[in-house]
Amino acid sequence: MIELLRTSMVHQAHVTRTLLESFRVRATVRGEATIGMGVPIGVWVSAEDAERARAILREDQEDTDRTDESAAPS
């Protein structure tokens, strides 16, 4: 397993997991038991899915950036 994302925001971890699973990439959130202790949680995928998962997250971020740019006041 490969840690794809490390965050202190539990909702971000679960949104990321849901996004990946919508593309049929199995993802797991680990570390929720440490919430509030200052220890980040992670989103993990199999080594075989890691490259595809990174591409999905990259594309999602690019889509978000384009949306933000088009919504910005001129």
Backbone as CSV, one residue per row, in Angstrom:
resi,resn,N_x,N_y,N_z,CA_x,CA_y,CA_z,C_x,C_y,C_z
1,MET,0.840,-1.179,0.000,0.000,0.000,0.000,0.891,1.251,0.000
2,ILE,0.377,2.274,-0.660,1.087,3.542,-0.814,0.220,4.650,-0.209
3,GLU,0.841,5.504,0.611,0.114,6.660,1.117,0.082,7.717,0.024
4,LEU,-1.117,8.021,-0.429,-1.301,8.957,-1.532,-1.478,10.388,-1.033
5,LEU,-2.091,10.534,0.124,-2.393,11.856,0.663,-2.279,11.805,2.176
6,ARG,-1.706,12.845,2.749,-1.645,13.003,4.208,-2.268,14.349,4.526
7,THR,-3.204,14.351,5.470,-3.931,15.575,5.800,-4.364,15.546,7.258
8,SER,-4.652,16.702,7.791,-5.220,16.780,9.141,-6.729,16.980,9.072
9,MET,-7.272,17.056,7.863,-8.705,17.299,7.669,-9.401,15.998,7.260
10,VAL,-10.174,15.461,8.189,-10.824,14.174,7.941,-11.748,14.236,6.733
11,HIS,-12.450,15.342,6.544,-13.354,15.434,5.393,-12.584,15.387,4.074
12,GLN,-11.401,15.981,4.024,-10.599,15.945,2.805,-10.183,14.511,2.490
13,ALA,-9.828,13.762,3.501,-9.444,12.363,3.297,-10.615,11.561,2.736
14,HIS,-11.799,11.771,3.278,-12.954,10.996,2.819,-13.441,11.442,1.439
15,VAL,-13.357,12.723,1.142,-13.714,13.195,-0.203,-12.746,12.594,-1.224
16,THR,-11.464,12.557,-0.876,-10.460,11.971,-1.768,-10.731,10.482,-1.974
17,ARG,-11.027,9.768,-0.897,-11.339,8.341,-1.004,-12.556,8.124,-1.899
18,THR,-13.592,8.923,-1.698,-14.807,8.793,-2.500,-14.534,9.081,-3.971
19,LEU,-13.748,10.115,-4.253,-13.381,10.434,-5.635,-12.673,9.252,-6.283
20,LEU,-11.676,8.721,-5.608,-10.921,7.599,-6.171,-11.822,6.388,-6.392
21,GLU,-12.673,6.099,-5.430,-13.549,4.940,-5.569,-14.570,5.133,-6.686
22,SER,-14.919,6.385,-7.013,-15.830,6.625,-8.137,-15.173,6.252,-9.467
23,PHE,-13.842,6.168,-9.473,-13.083,5.714,-10.634,-12.622,4.265,-10.461
24,ARG,-13.220,3.583,-9.509,-12.921,2.177,-9.224,-11.492,1.930,-8.770
25,VAL,-10.959,2.898,-8.047,-9.658,2.747,-7.393,-9.954,2.545,-5.917
26,ARG,-9.606,1.391,-5.389,-9.865,1.114,-3.977,-8.926,1.970,-3.120
27,ALA,-9.521,2.697,-2.175,-8.746,3.588,-1.304,-9.201,3.395,0.132
28,THR,-8.273,3.594,1.051,-8.542,3.422,2.470,-8.060,4.649,3.228
29,VAL,-8.873,5.106,4.171,-8.465,6.188,5.070,-7.921,5.534,6.333
30,ARG,-6.715,5.912,6.713,-6.078,5.366,7.911,-5.682,6.486,8.855
31,GLY,-5.805,6.213,10.142,-5.340,7.148,11.155,-6.428,7.965,11.806
32,GLU,-7.691,7.643,11.536,-8.769,8.443,12.127,-8.783,8.375,13.648
33,ALA,-8.264,7.324,14.211,-8.231,7.194,15.667,-7.331,8.246,16.312
34,THR,-6.483,8.878,15.504,-5.545,9.872,16.038,-6.024,11.305,15.841
35,ILE,-7.254,11.479,15.338,-7.785,12.831,15.130,-7.789,13.564,16.467
36,GLY,-7.327,14.784,16.466,-7.267,15.588,17.673,-5.955,15.456,18.426
37,MET,-5.104,14.537,17.971,-3.809,14.342,18.623,-2.679,15.015,17.857
38,GLY,-3.033,15.720,16.779,-2.018,16.384,15.979,-1.305,15.461,15.001
39,VAL,-1.834,14.266,14.826,-1.237,13.291,13.906,-2.100,13.260,12.648
40,PRO,-1.504,13.473,11.476,-2.300,13.482,10.255,-2.854,12.098,9.921
41,ILE,-3.929,12.104,9.127,-4.490,10.860,8.623,-4.092,10.719,7.161
42,GLY,-4.177,9.516,6.636,-3.732,9.285,5.266,-4.759,8.578,4.419
43,VAL,-4.647,8.776,3.121,-5.427,8.027,2.139,-4.437,7.100,1.449
44,TRP,-4.740,5.822,1.491,-3.847,4.790,0.980,-4.488,4.051,-0.186
45,VAL,-3.659,3.692,-1.173,-4.089,2.890,-2.320,-3.051,1.791,-2.543
46,SER,-3.422,0.800,-3.321,-2.456,-0.259,-3.630,-1.352,0.299,-4.519
47,ALA,-0.205,-0.322,-4.475,0.922,0.105,-5.309,0.543,0.045,-6.789
48,GLU,-0.269,-0.946,-7.144,-0.676,-1.098,-8.554,-1.559,0.062,-9.017
49,ASP,-2.323,0.655,-8.089,-3.237,1.742,-8.439,-2.661,3.133,-8.213
50,ALA,-1.473,3.215,-7.653,-0.931,4.507,-7.225,-0.783,5.494,-8.380
51,GLU,-0.240,5.069,-9.491,-0.033,5.996,-10.613,-1.367,6.509,-11.143
52,ARG,-2.319,5.612,-11.308,-3.640,6.016,-11.797,-4.317,6.946,-10.784
53,ALA,-4.197,6.641,-9.504,-4.798,7.471,-8.459,-4.203,8.874,-8.479
54,ARG,-2.897,8.972,-8.642,-2.250,10.290,-8.720,-2.775,11.076,-9.919
55,ALA,-2.950,10.392,-11.043,-3.464,11.058,-12.246,-4.889,11.563,-12.017
56,ILE,-5.703,10.784,-11.333,-7.077,11.199,-11.030,-7.064,12.446,-10.152
57,LEU,-6.233,12.441,-9.122,-6.161,13.611,-8.232,-5.616,14.837,-8.953
58,ARG,-4.632,14.618,-9.818,-4.059,15.730,-10.591,-5.132,16.341,-11.502
59,GLU,-5.884,15.503,-12.200,-6.940,15.980,-13.097,-8.026,16.715,-12.303
60,ASP,-8.376,16.183,-11.152,-9.379,16.841,-10.312,-8.889,18.218,-9.874
61,GLN,-7.623,18.330,-9.504,-7.073,19.620,-9.084,-7.055,20.607,-10.256
62,GLU,-6.705,20.126,-11.447,-6.713,20.999,-12.625,-8.122,21.489,-12.922
63,ASP,-9.123,20.605,-12.785,-10.519,21.014,-12.990,-10.921,22.075,-11.977
64,THR,-10.514,21.886,-10.729,-10.819,22.854,-9.676,-10.169,24.194,-9.975
65,ASP,-8.911,24.162,-10.405,-8.200,25.404,-10.735,-8.891,26.143,-11.873
66,ARG,-9.320,25.414,-12.921,-10.009,26.048,-14.056,-11.326,26.674,-13.595
67,THR,-12.053,25.975,-12.733,-13.320,26.489,-12.231,-13.086,27.746,-11.406
68,ASP,-12.072,27.710,-10.551,-11.749,28.883,-9.729,-11.375,30.082,-10.602
69,GLU,-10.602,29.861,-11.658,-10.187,30.944,-12.542,-11.371,31.544,-13.277
70,SER,-12.293,30.704,-13.723,-13.439,31.213,-14.470,-14.436,31.944,-13.566
71,ALA,-14.424,31.618,-12.275,-15.342,32.266,-11.333,-14.761,33.543,-10.738
72,ALA,-13.477,33.780,-10.934,-12.841,34.962,-10.349,-13.341,36.233,-11.040
73,PRO,-13.600,37.266,-10.255,-14.046,38.525,-10.863,-12.930,39.143,-11.704
74,SER,-13.328,39.782,-12.800,-12.304,40.408,-13.649,-12.143,41.859,-13.368
